[in-house]
Amino acid sequence: MANIKIVSATEARNKWFELLNWVNVYNGEVMIKKRNRIVAKIFPGEKPVIEDVDEVLDKFYGRLAGKKVYFPYEDKKVIKKEKKANDPKKYGW
């Protein structure tokens, strides 16, 4: 049997974020009823696939092709400043 919860509209309003979290974590469905009638369903969406992420990155970096892009963490001055700011000795660790 599938993970299905049936809740009233009032309960859905009061526990909205808990229900969304439950759907996301347990891949369950929530049916919302009002006056003993199902009026809405919440079900899990599609999970992103690695190929989709790679495709987005390719498009993004394709747009940057041929353009000079500044990445601050390739700059030695920025790296030195960050290391100094995050020195554990500074905080007594």
N, C-alpha and C positions, 0 to 999 in steps of 0.2 A: 504494500500500500504506500502511496506517495505521501510526502510530508505536506499535509494540507491543514490550514487553520481556517476556521470560520469565525469571524468576529462581527460584532455590531458596528455600525457607523460611529457611534459614540466612543466605543473602545478603540477603534482605529484612529480616531482623532486624538485621543488621549495618549495612545501608545505608538504613534506613527513611526518614530525613529527606532523603537524596539522591533517593530514589525519589519521595517526595511532591513535592519541588521539581521534578523532571523532569516529572511528570504535570501539575503546575500550569503550568509554563513552556511546554512543548511540546504540551500537550493530548494526551498519549500515554496509553496503557493499560499497566498492569503486571499480568502474570499470575504468580501465585505457585504453584509446584508443590512437592509433597511426595511422595516415593516415586513419581516419574514421573507424577503425577496433578495436574491443575490444581485447587487447593483454594480459591483466592481471586482476585479481580480488583480492581484499583484503577483507577478511571477519573475523569476530571475532572468536577467538579460544575458546576452552573449558575453562570454569572457573573452578578453583580447587574446589573440593568437600571436605567437612570436613572429610569424611571417608578416602580420599586419604591422607590428612595431617596426620591423626592418624596412618595410615599404615606406612608412611614414618618415623614417630617418633618411632613407635614400632620397625622397622627395625634398626634404628639408635641406640636406647637404647639396643636392642638385641645384637648388636655388642659390646656394652660396658659391657655387663653382665660379671661378674667375674673379671673385670679389675678395678684397683684403679684409680679413676678419681678425679682430683683436680678442684673444683669449687671455684674461688677466693672469691666469695661473701658469702661463708660459713665460711670464715676465719675472726675471730674477729678483727685481726690487720688490714685487708684490709677494713673492714666495718668502723672501727674507722677513718682510713686515709681518706676514701671517705667522711664521714660525716664532717670531719674537712675541707676538700678541698671545699665542697659545702655548707658551712655555710652561710646563708643569711646575717648574721650580718657582715660578712667579706666585703660584697658588699654594705652595708648600706640599705638593704631592710627591 
